[in-house]
Amino acid sequence: MESTSSLPWIIPVSSIIALGFAYFFFKKMMKNSEGTDRMKEIAQYVREGAMAYLKRQYKVVGIVFAILFIIFVILAIMGVQNPFVPIAFLTGGFFSGLSGFLGMKTATYASARTAHGASQSLNKGLQVAFRSGAVMGFVVVGFGLLDIALWYWSLNYIYDNNIFGLGLKVAHELGLTGSDAIWSLDYITNANWIHTKMVHITTTMLTFGMGASTQALFARVGGGIYTKAADVGADLVGKVEAGIPEDDPRNPATIADNVGDNVGDVAGMGADLYESYCGSILATAALGAAIAMHDGQFNDKFILAPMVVAAIGIIASIIGVFMVRTKDDATAKSLLNSLLVGTAGSSILILIAIVGMAYLGWFGWGIVGSVVSGLAAGIIIGQGTEYYTSDGYKPTRGIAEQALQGPATTIIDGMAVGMYSTWIPIVTIVAGIIASFGFAGGFTDFAHGVYGIGFAAVGMLSTLGITLATDAFGPIADNAGGNAEMAELPKEVRERTDALDMLGNTTAATGKGFAIGSAALTAMALMVAYLEEVRLWLAKVPELGADFIDKTGISSLANADIYNFVDYYNLNVFNPILLAGLFLGSMMSFVFVAMTMKAVGRAAGAMVEEVRRQFREIPGILTGTATPEYAKCVEISTIGAQREMLFPSLLAILVPIVVGLIFGVAGVIGLLMGGLVTGFSLAVMLNNAGGAWDNAKKYIEKGNFGGKGSDAHKAGVVGDTVGDPFKDTSGPSLNILIKLMTMVSVVMSGVTVVYSLM
Amino acid sequence: MESTSSLPWIIPVSSIIALGFAYFFFKKMMKNSEGTDRMKEIAQYVREGAMAYLKRQYKVVGIVFAILFIIFVILAIMGVQNPFVPIAFLTGGFFSGLSGFLGMKTATYASARTAHGASQSLNKGLQVAFRSGAVMGFVVVGFGLLDIALWYWSLNYIYDNNIFGLGLKVAHELGLTGSDAIWSLDYITNANWIHTKMVHITTTMLTFGMGASTQALFARVGGGIYTKAADVGADLVGKVEAGIPEDDPRNPATIADNVGDNVGDVAGMGADLYESYCGSILATAALGAAIAMHDGQFNDKFILAPMVVAAIGIIASIIGVFMVRTKDDATAKSLLNSLLVGTAGSSILILIAIVGMAYLGWFGWGIVGSVVSGLAAGIIIGQGTEYYTSDGYKPTRGIAEQALQGPATTIIDGMAVGMYSTWIPIVTIVAGIIASFGFAGGFTDFAHGVYGIGFAAVGMLSTLGITLATDAFGPIADNAGGNAEMAELPKEVRERTDALDMLGNTTAATGKGFAIGSAALTAMALMVAYLEEVRLWLAKVPELGADFIDKTGISSLANADIYNFVDYYNLNVFNPILLAGLFLGSMMSFVFVAMTMKAVGRAAGAMVEEVRRQFREIPGILTGTATPEYAKCVEISTIGAQREMLFPSLLAILVPIVVGLIFGVAGVIGLLMGGLVTGFSLAVMLNNAGGAWDNAKKYIEKGNFGGKGSDAHKAGVVGDTVGDPFKDTSGPSLNILIKLMTMVSVVMSGVTVVYSLM
């Protein structure tokens, strides 16, 4: 029987509450003053640049979405695509884009206000920046869960009322007989019918993640190229060649640089985590539906549980945000502590709620263990990132010391630190996977074990509302610093925004831990959910289904377990086809990174030329008597990013399709596993090497190893410049690549099953 | 029945012929003059430095071997290690080391003679360098095949004559009865007995690869650290800071630099390819024994065929060496062509011989297809490497162009080129694996398919005698150039040695293609052979064997096929334990690279200090009135390499053992696959990025983008310096890491099967 608990109402309710609070925080932030006219003017420049860029990006993305939509419609008509996919694809993309858009809009309004707040007190600055970050946090979780809830109840309604004849289709698939007239009385109470319906619904919903991850990839890659082209251009010519400080108004690329922080770090990150958030919930729900089906007696708690956990997480995050309070004379360290109180408080609330859910029978105690494993893994990865990238520890200081011997040794040492640093996240994620699997399934029950892995991801992301707030906080503080510098505010204001910026770097490290950790767990759960899609398509194509039943010797497709799929599709590592996929997945990670780095290089090259041209042709810039043409630089970054993001993004969509068509299911699984395993290491390496170089440079700037202007500092700047595309373009994009390739495979599973050559 | 063909005699005979020709080429080379007294003196310095280093390296390696030998003996007494392993381990290590030692000894004698030859004519220089390289080529294949032949016939003799009671042990294992008295008459003709004996023999022989790969790893890592510490030190202080040219006698690190070419590129490469050569033959033989057993009627051609192919390859290579002839007025291009005539001629001869073997029934026509796939894959990978690293093409020129904007963009672009370049080798190796599998097994017969993959590796390496000659040629020419420079020979001599050096860079690219391609194919074949080891240990531990038979439902262990192993050990990619292994394997690649790069950094740092000290404390060096203390630099590199090589090498040995003990067979397979897939991409990236940076710098030095001394050139030098440890330490070591981890797993399979926790 379906659950009669009223708890599921928390799902839509909490998502609306989240959106309400986002609006509330936005309004509150807007009440703060933007400061002087100069500050307003600068903020306006950045806002306009960011909006102009997003408009262009959405235009390109819109075209890609339109083309994919048409392809999905054609495939649906051909009968190898779920008919809801075209719409699900669009809504996923829409909400993901909307989350990024609103988050970014907020950020661009918040930067001058944060600078103004910081001119009053550190605490005031923190409050404005943090609450603005919270807008994005709650927009993401609010829209994410709302979209899921809408789809879930709509699809249930459609199937239960036989709209489009879908209810009867399921009935016929099961071989149930009866006339259309007695539809609602007859089938809707049949246990087999309910099971099958639920599998249909959850696997359909899964595909809506592809829209979100396509949008996210474009946002990350496009934003990443934009921000780094501007940054590299500003640094190489402004800082190194002309010798003017960061964010100096004389630097023509400085506005573009500040725009970049918004479009890359804010909008890109919002879209990225929107996708992880929805993906983890949906994959876990699909795995839950499969369990419910196997267990025979239907219980929709298996499907609703991850959504309920997410909903509780929203409430806990809101409470957490209000726990972040500081005194007016707070130091940077006490600021960090107050942020930690917020996130730790939310986590504890969620744990209590989950224990309560286990007590109420929503899931077994093993799942509690899985969620704890996920939460712990996220925290450990974050701390590991902090160790390898913060200037408080040996690795980053070592890089700074190597800078004494020039840029070459700085690069070698930074690469080595990045590569070394893979061990903590990998050992942690391995432990997290095994623990969450073991807790939930006791190593004997695969289906429950993987369900546990899904919950580890859901648990890790349940506090997203507040962790994203602490994460979006960073670029806002960074921009506030830029605003203060350009508006020539007193030195202590810049010092305060710098303190906030450094705090942001620390929380960003933790945030990155959650992002990469949840991506790995989500991808793992999605791959298993992929097999559920395959099962569905086997059921829809009778001769394939019959072949499967024949060769595996099972009684019906519904009874097929993981081992039957392994047998039938030869999903062992010795299958040369699967091995081919593993190699290709590994290759995809490297080639994708190469493409995004090349793209940054080309876009940055154009920016370097332009900044040099302005210094050369507009004589008064360096003396401060002439205004640089900021808009030109904004334009160059925009066009560069727009042109360069297309090819790598399309490759990420096309490769899984082509591999599926040639190598079939085993090839796809290999590709996804290879991409996950290599991509994870590579992403960690890129993120951490980049972060370490950045902080090594800052450590030198603090006066160590010769300080600013020394040869060591120049070497440090080279390291930082190399690290920029590593940590802000390629590394974070790889995160999405892993998920997008999986999502594309899920969505195209019908085509793979029916048309593959092997 | 065992084969009665007399063809197998070619195996020991050709290996002795190879050693004879090696001696002949060595004697002939020694007849050439070493030139002026100054040239002799310099060559003597380099020779002494190299020998001093090797002595120290062998001391450390000797201690490691002694400890491992004792551990193996203890394990053998405990019954979880094959009793022949301790000795096999030592002989493998001994011959591998001996090959490297003799190759290097020859190279150090050849450099001054090559320089002297080049002072007469380009062709004369080529002949001396190439024939000297051939010494190493034939030493490697000669000792490799001789060792295999000795073991094969000795073990057959031991089993057939029941020495140590081994023959009867096999008989008892099979449940055959009878008294010891009628031993030779009774059992030795029993088909089952012969099968089982052969499986015992081939799997025993397989383990001798561990000695070879342990030796190879130390040689590559130690030599790689040595050579790059010296190179980076010489470049950073000598070229960049003091502004003196490469190989200038005023540079204190220049002798160490030349010693490094010998200990790293010659001795290291020799040991590396010795291991690949033996590994591919032995793995294929073990797979052949398994097939023979399954097929029921025993035919030792399955086991001997890969050895016969290798033996034919030796003869073909010798003929090929004599085909390398040029006119006295040859240009660099015609030199390359004459080398190509040699290698292509050998390849064609081998193909004809293989067709003949198929005709005589040594193997099916599918195997011919597999060998061709392997040969073709090696050539394509070599050409791809050439495209991405030669200054004749866009990628390298693009890096040179980026150098105009400084070191940061040079690094970013070079990284991108390296990552991009992974696509050709990976697509090729994927195609090679699938083609060789398909040809030999038609996608339905796994055992024959994998046997085909083994033959692809054997085929690729069959021309090793001559390809290694063209490969070792490079460092010899490089040293000859150093000798010419230091001895202040006329400018045209240096130009000729430079032409030879560039030719060496081209052939090295092809050589690297063979090295990495064969490593991947060999590792793949070894992993399947690993399961044969597991089968053997299951047979030796009755309760484990019974459990296996019980759970898989087969009639006897001998009948277990790959799918039974997949079922029993859950070797599918969804098994979290195997997935954990995949992640850890990926991590191992990154961490190992980080360690070797850090090691180079530390050793190079010490060298930089020393060179700076000498310039500072010995006033006359730069004016040429005082001699630098060369020996001090040699000493520093030696001590640095010796200290730094230990930890990464031990890690490579320990990790597979620990993973096996914790995670069991599935974890080990995951680790090896993850290491193979990520390590392959990473090695290609490191090798090609390093090569491209090197050539981009040289391209600038030719006068492009500002030429020598320009800012672009300085940026190019930074790129080259970063690339040095990439391409000469970490990249090539990764090659061996992949194979060594597999070998360790093979050797420790008994411990894993009996003691693993999971």
Interface residues (C-beta under 8 A of the other chain):
Chain A: V232 L236 V240 Q402 Q405 G406 P407 A408 T409 I411 I412 D413 M415 A416 V417 G418 M419 Y420 T422 W423 I426 V427 I429 V430 I433 I434 F437 F446 G449 V450 I453 M524 M527 V528 I562 Y563 V566 D567 L571 N572 V573 F574 P576 I577 L578 L579 A580 L582 F583 L584 G585 S586 M587 S589 F590 V591 V593 A594 M595 M597 K598 V600 G601 A604 G605 V608 I669 G670 M673 G674 V677 T678 F680 S681 M685 V717 V718 T721 V722 P725
Chain B: V232 L236 V240 Q402 Q405 G406 P407 A408 T409 I411 I412 D413 M415 A416 V417 G418 M419 Y420 T422 W423 I426 V427 I429 V430 I433 I434 F437 F446 G449 V450 I453 M524 M527 V528 I562 Y563 V566 D567 L571 N572 V573 F574 P576 I577 L578 L579 A580 L582 F583 L584 G585 S586 M587 S589 F590 V591 V593 A594 M595 M597 K598 V600 G601 A604 G605 V608 I669 G670 M673 G674 V677 T678 F680 S681 M685 V717 V718 T721 V722 P725
